[in-house]
Amino acid sequence: MDESKELSVLLESRVPLITIETTEEARLLGVVEKSANLLGQALFTWSVVEGLQRAHRTDRITGTQNLVDALRHIDRTPQNGVYVLCDAHPYLEDPGNIRLIREIAQEYARCARTLVFLSPRIELPPDLHHLAVRFEFALPDATRVRAIVREEAQLWESRNRAKPKGDPAAIALITQHLTNMPVDEVRRFVRQALSEDGALTMADVDRLVRFKQGSVSAAGVLDVELNTGSFAEVGGLATLKRWLSLRRAVFAGEAGSEKLPPPRGILLLGVQGSGKSMAAKAVAGSWRLPLLRLDFASLYNKFTGETERNLREALKGAARMAPCVLWIDEIEKGLASDESGGDGGVSKRILGTLLTWMSERKDAVFLVATANDIARLPPELLRKGRFDEIFFVDLPDAGTRADILQIHLRRRKLDPAAFDVAALAQAADGFSGAELEQTLLAAMYEAHALKVPLATAHLAAEIARTRPLSVVMAEKVAALRTWAAERCVPAD
């Protein structure tokens, strides 16, 4: 069913108030006009500049530039029809306007006048919610975006008498990122990219991601992580790396993968400092996707319902950024069960909102959640189907510890060949990746104070002095490893 027919069905259902959020006002007005014509209804438009006027007529209804005057005219007139109010949202806090809108809506049975509120962003006052429905204006899917890209490429070719160039991988990512963006913005971006150098490249992907970051960062509840890294900087995790590499093409929507459902997300459970956060960042880096970090602490608000609303806004922001990776770090801290009800049920409502989104989302948002304490996670989150897989990130073995030490040495411009890495890895039994890094830093401070080059002996001495978490919290670490042994897929 096309948009005009969908709107026609809504108009025929005798709903007095309809809200539509879109930045494509001209295109939406065309859809409303087509719907009104299909039903034989008169169409009127209002704006604070033009006032109230009938569609395609130059004569305006005088004295209706103010919304209250336009509503009074609509309330008095016996003219049935559809009245589109453009950008009326700033005036909907006025009690007089709210009352007039209610009176028009409540008189619908006597005089069928439908008020359509059209704005980039609109929220009706609570007093009007029971009289209104929201019409979701369809945004272009991947097929439509690909068609627009072809149309703009053909237009550029006809003007420049040369074929535009395109990196297939870049075009696939551009298509993904432009999906569900307004048609006008899709065309504008493709035209700008082609006009610069006659090509669609990874540089255009980066520019598009930066453009989308602006609106998401402004929301205040999502952080855009720019330093995502790659799996080359993460030691071990061979099983996780292979699992992700097998699913990258499907998530990207590459040709031939249409029959497979795209991956939806993973939960990384493990000992603190074992590299879960680095792995989450590396997923985004290896897939060349933006990484969004959701901080549950920023969601909470003392007013009833605001915390859940903040989560919904964050998830909408992730959808606008799609395709992307959404990282929820230490998810148990935001969803921990509160049997006493000490938080007023906020945790349960947050959990319900998140579970609904996880089950129903259609956007290309790959969820990576990390957790340290499985006992604090609600069982509803762990049941099969919530995540594609639950991986356990264990303490690194000797070989992985050696890899991690070499990665950190190279990162600090030190030659691993100058150190007995194998012996150091054996000595650091029970150390996490984070503890290995801190050990190296402490040894570097020691060598700097002695004014000598860093050597194996400095690292060995620091390892001997350090008591890792696996020793300090031995019972908890052992219990976590025992629980995960039968229930999770080893990440390495």
C-alpha positions as CSV (number, residue, x, y, z in Angstrom):
1,M,0.0,0.0,0.0
2,D,1.5,3.4,-1.0
3,E,1.6,6.4,1.4
4,S,-1.5,8.2,0.0
5,K,-3.7,5.1,0.3
6,E,-2.4,4.5,3.9
7,L,-3.3,8.1,4.8
8,S,-6.7,7.7,3.0
9,V,-7.5,4.7,5.2
10,L,-6.6,6.8,8.3
11,L,-8.8,9.7,7.1
12,E,-11.7,7.4,6.4
13,S,-11.4,6.0,10.0
14,R,-12.8,9.4,11.2
15,V,-9.9,10.3,13.4
16,P,-10.1,14.0,14.1
17,L,-6.4,14.7,14.8
18,I,-3.4,13.4,12.9
19,T,0.3,14.2,13.7
20,I,3.0,13.7,11.1
21,E,6.7,14.3,11.8
22,T,8.8,15.0,8.7
23,T,11.3,17.5,7.3
24,E,10.0,16.9,3.8
25,E,7.0,19.2,4.0
26,A,6.5,19.6,0.2
27,R,6.5,15.9,-0.4
28,L,4.2,15.2,2.5
29,L,1.7,17.9,1.3
30,G,1.6,16.2,-2.0
31,V,0.7,12.9,-0.3
32,V,-2.0,14.6,1.8
33,E,-3.4,16.3,-1.3
34,K,-3.6,13.0,-3.2
35,S,-5.3,11.3,-0.2
36,A,-7.9,14.1,0.1
37,N,-8.6,13.9,-3.7
38,L,-9.1,10.1,-3.4
39,L,-11.8,10.7,-0.8
40,G,-13.2,13.8,-2.5
41,Q,-12.4,16.0,0.5
42,A,-11.5,19.7,0.5
43,L,-7.9,20.5,1.5
44,F,-6.8,23.6,3.4
45,T,-3.3,24.6,4.6
46,W,-2.2,27.0,7.3
47,S,1.2,28.6,8.2
48,V,2.0,31.5,10.4
49,V,3.2,33.4,7.2
50,E,0.4,32.6,4.8
51,G,-2.5,32.0,7.2
52,L,-5.3,29.7,6.2
53,Q,-6.0,29.1,2.5
54,R,-7.5,26.4,0.3
55,A,-5.0,24.3,-1.7
56,H,-4.1,25.7,-5.1
57,R,-6.0,28.9,-4.5
58,T,-4.4,32.3,-4.2
59,D,-7.1,33.8,-2.1
60,R,-6.3,33.6,1.6
61,I,-8.7,33.7,4.5
62,T,-7.8,37.1,5.9
63,G,-6.9,37.5,9.6
64,T,-5.9,33.9,10.1
65,Q,-2.1,34.2,10.4
66,N,-2.3,33.6,14.2
67,L,-3.2,30.0,15.0
68,V,-5.9,30.9,17.4
69,D,-7.7,32.9,14.7
70,A,-7.3,30.1,12.2
71,L,-8.7,27.6,14.7
72,R,-11.7,29.9,15.4
73,H,-12.4,30.1,11.7
74,I,-12.3,26.3,11.4
75,D,-14.5,25.9,14.5
76,R,-17.1,28.2,13.0
77,T,-17.1,27.1,9.4
78,P,-19.4,24.3,8.2
79,Q,-16.8,23.3,5.6
80,N,-15.8,19.7,5.9
81,G,-12.3,18.8,4.9
82,V,-8.7,18.3,5.8
83,Y,-6.8,21.2,7.4
84,V,-3.0,20.9,7.4
85,L,-1.4,23.0,10.1
86,C,2.3,23.5,9.3
87,D,4.7,24.1,12.2
88,A,2.0,24.7,14.7
89,H,4.0,23.0,17.5
90,P,5.2,26.2,19.2
91,Y,1.6,27.3,19.8
92,L,0.3,24.1,21.3
93,E,1.1,25.1,24.9
94,D,-1.5,27.8,24.8
95,P,-4.6,26.7,26.8
96,G,-6.9,28.6,24.4
97,N,-5.5,26.8,21.4
98,I,-5.8,23.4,23.1
99,R,-9.4,24.1,24.0
100,L,-10.3,25.1,20.4
101,I,-8.6,22.0,19.0
102,R,-10.6,19.8,21.4
103,E,-13.9,21.5,20.4
104,I,-13.2,21.0,16.7
105,A,-12.2,17.3,17.3
106,Q,-15.3,16.7,19.5
107,E,-17.6,18.1,16.9
108,Y,-16.3,15.7,14.2
109,A,-19.5,13.7,14.1
110,R,-21.5,16.8,13.2
111,C,-18.8,18.4,10.9
112,A,-16.0,16.1,9.6
113,R,-13.0,18.4,9.9
114,T,-9.6,16.6,10.3
115,L,-6.7,18.6,11.7
116,V,-3.3,17.4,10.4
117,F,-0.3,18.7,12.4
118,L,2.7,18.7,10.2
119,S,6.2,19.6,11.7
120,P,9.7,18.2,11.8
121,R,9.0,17.4,15.5
122,I,5.7,17.5,17.3
123,E,4.2,16.3,20.5
124,L,0.6,17.0,21.3
125,P,-0.4,18.0,24.8
126,P,-1.7,15.1,27.0
127,D,-5.3,16.5,26.8
128,L,-5.4,15.7,23.1
129,H,-3.7,12.3,23.0
130,H,-7.0,10.3,23.1
131,L,-8.2,12.2,20.0
132,A,-5.1,11.8,17.9
133,V,-3.1,9.2,15.9
134,R,0.4,9.5,14.5
135,F,1.0,8.8,10.8
136,E,4.5,7.4,10.2
137,F,5.7,8.9,7.0
138,A,7.6,6.2,5.1
139,L,11.3,6.8,4.5
140,P,13.3,5.2,1.7
141,D,14.5,1.6,2.1
142,A,17.7,0.3,0.7
143,T,16.1,-0.5,-2.7
144,R,14.8,3.0,-3.0
145,V,18.2,4.5,-2.0
146,R,20.0,2.4,-4.6
147,A,17.6,3.6,-7.2
148,I,18.3,7.3,-6.2
149,V,22.0,6.7,-6.3
150,R,21.7,5.3,-9.9
151,E,19.5,8.2,-10.9
152,E,21.9,10.8,-9.6
153,A,24.9,9.0,-11.2
154,Q,23.1,9.0,-14.5
155,L,22.3,12.7,-14.1
156,W,26.0,13.4,-13.3
157,E,27.1,11.4,-16.4
158,S,24.7,13.2,-18.7
159,R,26.1,16.6,-17.5
160,N,29.8,15.7,-17.5
161,R,29.9,13.2,-20.4
162,A,31.9,10.7,-18.3
163,K,31.0,7.8,-16.1
164,P,31.2,8.4,-12.3
165,K,33.5,6.1,-10.3
166,G,32.4,4.1,-7.4
167,D,34.0,1.9,-4.8
168,P,31.5,-1.0,-4.4
169,A,32.3,-1.3,-0.6
170,A,31.8,2.4,-0.2
171,I,28.5,2.4,-2.2
172,A,27.2,-0.4,-0.1
173,L,28.0,1.5,3.1
174,I,26.6,4.7,1.7
175,T,23.4,2.9,0.8
176,Q,23.1,1.5,4.3
177,H,23.7,4.9,6.0
178,L,21.2,6.7,3.7
179,T,18.5,4.2,4.3
180,N,15.6,5.7,6.3
181,M,16.9,9.3,5.7
182,P,14.5,11.8,3.9
183,V,14.6,11.5,0.1
184,D,15.7,15.2,-0.2
185,E,18.7,14.6,2.0
186,V,19.6,11.4,0.2
187,R,19.6,13.2,-3.2
188,R,21.5,16.2,-1.7
189,F,24.2,14.0,-0.3
190,V,24.8,11.9,-3.4
191,R,24.8,15.0,-5.6
192,Q,27.4,16.7,-3.4
193,A,29.6,13.6,-3.2
194,L,29.6,13.3,-7.0
195,S,30.1,17.0,-7.7
196,E,33.3,17.1,-5.7
197,D,35.3,14.4,-7.6
198,G,32.9,12.3,-9.7
199,A,33.2,9.3,-7.3
200,L,31.6,7.7,-4.3
201,T,34.4,6.6,-1.9
202,M,35.2,5.7,1.7
203,A,35.9,9.4,2.3
204,D,32.2,10.1,1.5
205,V,31.2,7.4,4.0
206,D,33.2,9.1,6.7
207,R,31.6,12.5,5.9
208,L,28.1,11.0,5.9
209,V,28.8,9.4,9.3
210,R,30.0,12.7,10.7
211,F,26.9,14.4,9.4
212,K,24.7,11.9,11.2
213,Q,26.7,12.1,14.4
214,G,25.6,15.7,14.9
215,S,22.0,14.9,15.5
216,V,22.7,11.9,17.7
217,S,25.3,13.6,19.9
218,A,22.9,16.5,20.4
219,A,20.5,14.1,22.1
220,G,22.8,13.9,25.1
221,V,22.2,10.2,26.0
222,L,24.4,8.6,23.4
223,D,28.1,9.1,23.1
224,V,29.7,8.7,19.6
225,E,33.0,6.8,20.0
226,L,35.4,7.9,17.4
227,N,38.4,5.7,18.4
228,T,37.1,2.3,17.6
229,G,40.3,0.5,16.7
230,S,40.4,-3.0,15.2
231,F,40.8,-6.6,16.1
232,A,44.5,-6.4,15.3
233,E,44.8,-4.5,18.5
234,V,43.0,-7.2,20.5
235,G,44.8,-10.3,21.7
236,G,43.1,-13.6,21.5
237,L,39.3,-14.0,21.1
238,A,39.7,-16.1,18.0
239,T,36.2,-17.7,18.2
240,L,34.5,-14.3,18.5
241,K,36.6,-12.8,15.7
242,R,35.6,-15.7,13.4
243,W,31.9,-15.5,14.4
244,L,31.9,-11.8,13.5
245,S,33.8,-12.2,10.2
246,L,31.2,-14.7,9.0
247,R,28.4,-12.3,9.6
248,R,29.8,-9.0,8.5
249,A,28.7,-9.4,4.8
250,V,25.2,-10.3,5.9
251,F,24.9,-7.3,8.2
252,A,26.2,-5.1,5.4
253,G,23.5,-6.4,3.0
254,E,26.0,-7.5,0.4
255,A,24.7,-9.2,-2.7
256,G,23.9,-12.9,-2.2
257,S,23.1,-12.6,1.5
258,E,19.4,-11.7,1.2
259,K,18.2,-15.1,2.4
260,L,20.0,-14.9,5.7
261,P,18.7,-12.8,8.6
262,P,21.1,-10.1,9.6
263,P,22.9,-10.6,13.0
264,R,21.3,-8.6,15.8
265,G,23.7,-8.6,18.7
266,I,25.9,-10.3,21.2
267,L,26.5,-10.3,25.0
268,L,30.1,-10.3,26.2
269,L,30.4,-11.7,29.7
270,G,33.7,-11.9,31.4
271,V,36.1,-11.0,34.1
272,Q,36.8,-7.3,34.6
273,G,39.7,-6.1,32.4
274,S,39.5,-9.1,30.1
275,G,39.1,-6.9,27.0
276,K,35.3,-6.8,26.5
277,S,35.2,-3.1,25.9
278,M,38.1,-3.2,23.5
279,A,36.2,-6.1,21.6
280,A,33.1,-4.0,21.5
281,K,35.0,-1.1,19.9
282,A,36.8,-3.4,17.5
283,V,33.5,-4.8,16.2
284,A,32.6,-1.3,14.9
285,G,36.2,-0.7,13.7
286,S,36.4,-4.0,11.8
287,W,32.9,-3.5,10.2
288,R,33.7,0.2,9.4
289,L,30.6,1.3,11.4
290,P,30.1,4.1,13.8
291,L,30.1,3.1,17.5
292,L,27.4,4.5,19.8
293,R,27.9,4.1,23.6
294,L,24.7,4.1,25.7
295,D,25.4,5.2,29.3
296,F,22.6,4.1,31.5
297,A,23.6,6.7,34.1
298,S,22.7,9.5,31.7
299,L,19.2,8.0,31.3
300,Y,17.9,8.3,34.8
301,N,15.7,11.2,35.7
302,K,13.8,11.8,39.0
303,F,10.5,12.5,37.2
304,T,8.2,9.6,36.6
305,G,8.4,8.3,33.0
306,E,11.3,10.5,32.0
307,T,13.9,7.7,32.3
308,E,12.0,5.4,29.9
309,R,11.5,8.3,27.6
310,N,15.2,9.0,27.6
311,L,15.9,5.3,26.7
312,R,13.3,5.5,23.8
313,E,15.0,8.6,22.5
314,A,18.4,7.0,22.7
315,L,17.2,4.0,20.7
316,K,15.6,6.3,18.2
317,G,19.0,8.0,17.9
318,A,20.7,4.7,17.2
319,A,18.1,4.0,14.5
320,R,18.9,7.4,12.9
321,M,22.6,6.5,12.9
322,A,22.1,3.0,11.4
323,P,24.0,1.1,10.3
324,C,25.9,1.2,13.5
325,V,27.1,-0.7,16.6
326,L,25.3,0.2,19.8
327,W,27.5,-0.6,22.8
328,I,25.9,-0.9,26.3
329,D,28.8,-1.2,28.8
330,E,28.2,-3.0,32.1
331,I,24.6,-3.5,31.2
332,E,23.9,-5.2,34.6
333,K,24.2,-1.8,36.3
334,G,21.2,-0.4,34.5
335,L,19.0,-3.5,34.4
336,A,19.8,-5.1,37.8
337,S,16.7,-6.5,39.3
338,D,15.4,-4.6,42.3
339,E,13.1,-7.0,44.2
340,S,12.4,-4.4,46.9
341,G,11.1,-1.9,44.4
342,G,13.4,0.7,45.9
343,D,13.7,2.5,42.5
344,G,9.9,2.7,42.0
345,G,10.0,0.1,39.3
346,V,12.2,2.1,37.0
347,S,14.6,-0.9,36.4
348,K,11.7,-3.1,35.3
349,R,10.2,-0.5,33.0
350,I,13.7,0.1,31.5
351,L,14.1,-3.6,31.0
352,G,10.7,-3.9,29.3
353,T,11.4,-1.0,26.9
354,L,14.8,-2.5,26.0
355,L,13.4,-6.1,25.5
356,T,10.6,-4.7,23.3
357,W,13.1,-2.9,21.1
358,M,15.4,-5.9,20.9
359,S,12.5,-8.1,19.6
360,E,10.9,-5.6,17.2
361,R,13.7,-3.4,15.8
362,K,14.0,-3.4,12.0
363,D,17.0,-1.0,11.7
364,A,20.6,-2.1,11.2
365,V,21.7,-1.6,14.7
366,F,24.1,-4.3,16.0
367,L,23.9,-4.5,19.8
368,V,27.0,-5.3,21.8
369,A,26.4,-5.5,25.6
370,T,29.1,-6.2,28.1
371,A,28.7,-7.5,31.6
372,N,30.9,-8.5,34.6
373,D,28.3,-9.9,37.1
374,I,25.9,-12.4,35.6
375,A,24.0,-12.8,38.9
376,R,22.7,-9.2,38.6
377,L,21.3,-9.7,35.1
378,P,17.5,-10.4,34.8
379,P,16.8,-13.8,33.4
380,E,14.5,-12.3,30.7
381,L,17.6,-10.8,29.1
382,L,19.4,-14.1,28.9
383,R,16.8,-16.3,27.3
384,K,17.6,-17.7,23.9
385,G,16.8,-15.3,21.1
386,R,17.5,-12.0,22.9
387,F,21.1,-12.1,21.7
388,D,22.5,-14.1,18.8
389,E,25.2,-15.4,21.1
390,I,26.5,-15.0,24.6
391,F,30.3,-15.1,24.6
392,F,32.5,-15.6,27.7
393,V,35.7,-13.6,27.7
394,D,38.0,-15.5,30.0
395,L,41.3,-14.6,31.4
396,P,44.0,-14.9,28.7
397,D,46.1,-18.0,28.5
398,A,49.9,-17.8,28.2
399,G,49.9,-17.5,24.4
400,T,47.3,-14.7,24.5
401,R,49.1,-12.9,27.3
402,A,52.2,-12.9,25.1
403,D,50.2,-11.4,22.2
404,I,48.8,-8.7,24.5
405,L,52.2,-7.8,25.8
406,Q,53.5,-7.5,22.3
407,I,50.6,-5.3,21.2
408,H,51.1,-2.9,24.1
409,L,54.9,-2.8,23.6
410,R,54.4,-1.9,19.9
411,R,51.8,0.7,20.8
412,R,54.5,2.5,22.9
413,K,57.1,2.2,20.2
414,L,59.0,-0.6,21.9
415,D,60.4,-3.6,20.1
416,P,59.0,-6.8,21.5
417,A,62.1,-8.7,20.3
418,A,64.1,-6.8,23.0
419,F,62.1,-8.5,25.7
420,D,61.6,-12.2,26.9
421,V,57.9,-12.0,26.2
422,A,57.3,-15.7,26.6
423,A,58.8,-15.8,30.1
424,L,56.9,-12.7,31.1
425,A,53.6,-14.2,29.9
426,Q,54.3,-17.3,31.9
427,A,55.0,-15.3,35.0
428,A,51.8,-13.3,34.6
429,D,49.5,-16.2,35.1
430,G,46.0,-15.0,36.1
431,F,46.5,-11.5,34.7
432,S,43.9,-9.8,32.6
433,G,44.7,-7.7,29.5
434,A,44.1,-4.5,31.5
435,E,46.4,-5.7,34.3
436,L,49.1,-6.5,31.8
437,E,48.9,-3.0,30.3
438,Q,49.1,-1.4,33.8
439,T,52.1,-3.6,34.7
440,L,53.9,-2.4,31.6
441,L,53.1,1.3,32.4
442,A,54.3,0.8,36.0
443,A,57.6,-0.8,34.8
444,M,58.1,2.1,32.4
445,Y,57.8,4.6,35.2
446,E,60.3,2.6,37.2
447,A,62.8,2.5,34.4
448,H,62.3,6.3,33.8
449,A,63.0,7.1,37.4
450,L,66.2,5.0,37.3
451,K,67.1,6.7,33.9
452,V,67.7,3.3,32.2
453,P,66.0,1.7,29.2
454,L,63.1,-0.5,30.0
455,A,64.1,-4.2,30.3
456,T,62.6,-7.6,30.9
457,A,63.7,-7.4,34.5
458,H,61.6,-4.3,35.2
459,L,58.5,-6.0,33.9
460,A,59.2,-9.2,35.8
461,A,59.7,-7.3,39.0
462,E,56.4,-5.4,38.5
463,I,54.6,-8.7,37.7
464,A,55.9,-10.2,41.0
465,R,54.7,-7.2,43.0
466,T,51.2,-7.2,41.4
467,R,48.2,-9.2,42.8
468,P,45.7,-9.6,40.0
469,L,42.0,-9.5,40.4
470,S,41.9,-13.3,39.9
471,V,43.8,-13.5,43.2
472,V,42.2,-10.6,45.1
473,M,38.6,-11.7,44.1
474,A,39.4,-15.4,43.6
475,E,36.1,-16.8,44.8
476,K,34.0,-14.5,42.6
477,V,36.1,-15.0,39.5
478,A,36.0,-18.8,40.0
479,A,32.2,-18.7,40.4
480,L,31.8,-16.7,37.2
481,R,34.1,-19.0,35.2
482,T,32.2,-22.1,36.5
483,W,28.8,-20.6,35.6
484,A,30.0,-19.7,32.1
485,A,31.6,-23.0,31.4
486,E,28.3,-24.7,30.7
487,R,26.2,-21.7,29.5
488,C,28.4,-19.5,27.2
489,V,30.5,-19.8,24.1
490,P,34.2,-19.3,24.8
491,A,35.3,-16.2,23.0
492,D,38.8,-17.6,22.5
